[in-house]
Structure formats: C-alpha cells, structure tokens
Amino acid sequence: MEFIILLWIVCGIASAMIGTSKGYSGCGFFLLGLVLGIFGLIIAAVLPKRDSSQAATSTRTCPMCAETVQVAAIKCRFCGADLPPLPRPRTWQEDVERNL
C-alpha cells in the first residue's frame, strides 16, 4: 500500500518537473500526476512545449522606438509617439461568411 502512495507522489513530482520544463504550471501538473498517476505522467510527456509568444500577449513593440509597451497603450511611454490601433480579431461568424 505504501508503495502505491509513493508511486503516485513520484508521478506527481515527475509530472510537475516535465510540465515546468515545457512552460506550464508546475502545481497544475503536480496535481495531474498525483490524481492520474502514470497516466498524468504520460500526458505531461506528450504535451507540446508552450510557445513563448502565447504567454506574452499583454505587450507589443512601439514602431518608433522599438520599446515594449502594454497592448492597451495609445501613446508610447518612452518616446511619446501615437501607437496605431491593433486590428480587431475576427469572430468565427466572419470566418464562416468569408469562406462561403
């Protein structure tokens, strides 16, 4: 019985290490490995590495001075240049209409 509990804890720790190395939450993957055991470890191993561009979506680059500013900024805090508005993301309805 102790061996099974120890195995579950080891799966949780290993899942957390794998998840952290791939850019995911270590605590979340620890719980995944702790609850699912060896299946959680397999899930952590087969998931792709998180793209760093997905994580940093709250900033953009000023076109005048190339400094990093918030996405919601209207004016650059470094050079004072007016920032162009970001294009509005298309909705799924617009995608459907476009493909018809």
HELIX and SHEET records of a PDB file:
HELIX    1   1 GLU A    2  SER A   21  1                                  20    
HELIX    2   2 GLY A   26  LEU A   36  1                                  11    
HELIX    3   3 ILE A   38  VAL A   46  1                                   9    
HELIX    4   4 SER A   52  ALA A   55  1                                   4    
HELIX    5   5 TRP A   92  ASN A   99  1                                   8    
SHEET    1   A 2 THR A  59  THR A  61  0                                        
SHEET    2   A 2 THR A  68  GLN A  70 -1                                        
END                                                                             
